[in-house]
């Protein structure tokens, strides 16, 4: 039985106290990071839906309006921040 030396010590994997004291970073949801952008003031911007198929039945005026993005609703913002904390 070896005393005082752990397997991590032997392999040189032991971390200093400075490295251990910091919390790890949160991970952004990768799907959310591709779908949302943050504005300069910190609001979340999203794209409109209904633009991928069955386009012949939709009016040109409607399609033109769907091109531009819009902001995520205030009611959904809290849930989006969990998925996209650094966005």
WORAVEN-V168019 format. One record per residue. RES is the residue in one letter. OMEGA is omega in whole degrees, -180 to 180 (none if undefined). Layout:
RES_OMEGA + RES_OMEGA
This chain:
X_-179 + X_180 + X_175 + X_180 + X_176 + X_178 + X_-180 + X_177 + X_-176 + X_-178 + X_-180 + X_-177 + X_-177 + X_-179 + X_177 + X_179 + X_-179 + X_-180 + X_-176 + X_-173 + X_-178 + X_176 + X_177 + X_178 + X_174 + X_179 + X_174 + X_173 + X_-172 + X_177 + X_-180 + X_-178 + X_177 + X_-174 + X_-176 + X_174 + X_177 + X_176 + X_180 + X_-180 + X_176 + X_178 + X_179 + X_-180 + X_-179 + X_177 + X_176 + X_177 + X_176 + X_-180 + X_-171 + X_-179 + X_-175 + X_-174 + X_-177 + X_-180 + X_-177 + X_-177 + X_179 + X_179 + X_179 + X_-180 + X_179 + X_179 + X_-179 + X_-180 + X_-173 + X_179 + X_178 + X_-179 + X_174 + X_-178 + X_-178 + X_-180 + X_-178 + X_-172 + X_-178 + X_179 + X_-180 + X_-180 + X_176 + X_-179 + X_-168 + X_-171 + X_-176 + X_-173 + X_none
